[in-house]
Amino acid sequence: MAKGKLSKKKKWLIFGGGGLLLVIMIVASLGKDNTNAINVETEKVTFRTVIQKVNASGRIQPEIEVKISATSSAWIDLITVKEGDRVKKGQHLISLDRKQLLANYNSASSSVRSAEARIKQELASKKRVESMYEQNLASDQELEAVQASYEIANSQLSQAQANLESRKDDLDKARISAPQDGIVTKIYKEVGEMAVGGMFQADNLMIIADLSKMEVIIDVNENDVVSVAVGDTTEIEIDAFLDTLFYGVVSEIAHISEITGMGSQQQVTNFQVKVRMLNVPDGIRPGMSATADIITDKKENVLAIPIQSLTVRQKGSEKFGSGGKKSGRPNNTNTGSNSNGNSSKKREVEELVFIIADSEGKVQRDEPLDEGDTDKEFKKAKKGTKYVHIRPVKVGISSDTHYELLSGLDEGESIVTGSYKAISKDLSHNKIVTMGKDSDKKGK
């Protein structure tokens, strides 16, 4: 009797243990599915304003800056201003030593008087010979000679007068005056030093600038300068004026590039762009560092996606394995010939995002791929998981954070925005994913 009861209990234990083992296997299977899932962050597609900017740094300088120099070499006798002084047009700035210049002027003046005296003498001789010629007392040769001497005297007088004007100009320029209103920003010489003048190697004596009109000189990379145009609005940040935004407009774009690091791996090609400041603050100084954001385009109330959500895959990557590489023998239908005549596969790529879906599915394209289309049954996602589908998209301009969306998505669709590793490498079409709490909130 006892033996029968024990046998019955043993049977119940065996059945109960088997059921428990089955439950554990099911739970383990579910847990395994979740373990293979990739955790991602998501966000819903919404309308927003996308502002495209070109960022570059540079320095501030006056729009008008005049370098003062001497036209002739002389010692500096007097400097009437100091750095920072405001001057008016025509105001006396520098006096140069006049002794040598005055001597040159007096010599030129004497030459003029000598030429005037000679022309009087030649004129008298000319009249006398002409009178004698009328009376047949002078020959043709004598008349021609006296007329030539008179013309030469006239020429010598003109030369002497021109030389006198030049010497007078040099003497007048020994007193240097301000060519415009402005502020003295730099003085290079001191009283007693030599001011070297001339057409090609004149010394700079001082600089006068109009600090009420300033511009930012920036270097824009060759890839960005094509989108910049004269008149573009610009946001300017000056290092010396923290938390203050100034505005300007592009006034000039260089036509010739400036190349640094020529021939090296660090070679950079830039174009100089001038941005005129609209509001010049007090206390600004030439040479201050500044950063400019040139607004090249702006789209309001357009669908947009985060920059990090966009990636590139080979077209037809839903038929490929992880990382966009197709398993098995490559398809040779898309081939071309290189310069040697050898066939080489052309890989066509497409820009896409990963969207969140409740089940597996096909890729939605404007032009569906014919190869590999099947009517397979798609599985639904298990609790706590989702599937991702690749969705080819077309984008327009971009801001610092978002792309303008031209086609491919509708408002409210959830797309994957992170992590970078998941988007760039791990995710593929119909991949199982999970979403953390933070990403769930972000997507709502």
Buried (B, 14 or more C-beta within 10 A) or exposed (E): EEEEEEEEEEEEEEEEEEEEEEEEEEEEEBEEBEEEBBEBBBBEBEEBEBBBBBBBEBBBBBBBBBBBBBBBBBBBBEBEBEEEBEBEEEBEBBBBBBEBBBEBBEEBBEBBEEBBEBBEEBBEBBEEBEEBBEEEEBEEEEBEBBBEBBEEBBEBBEEBBEBBEEBBEBBEBBBBBBEBBBBBBBBBBEEEEBBBBEEEEBBBBBBBBBBEEBBBBBBBEEEBBEBBEEEBBBBBBBEEBEEEEBEBBBBEBBEEEEEEEEEEEEEBBBBBBBBBBEEBEEEBEBEBEBBBBBBBBEBEEBBBBBBBBBBEBBBBBBBBEEEBEEEEEEEEEEEEEEEEEEEEEEEEEBBBBBBBBEEBBBBEBEEEEEEEEEEEEEEEBEEEBBBBBBBBBBBBBBBEEBBBBEEBBEEEBBBBBBBEEBBEEBBBBBBBBBBEEEBEEBBE
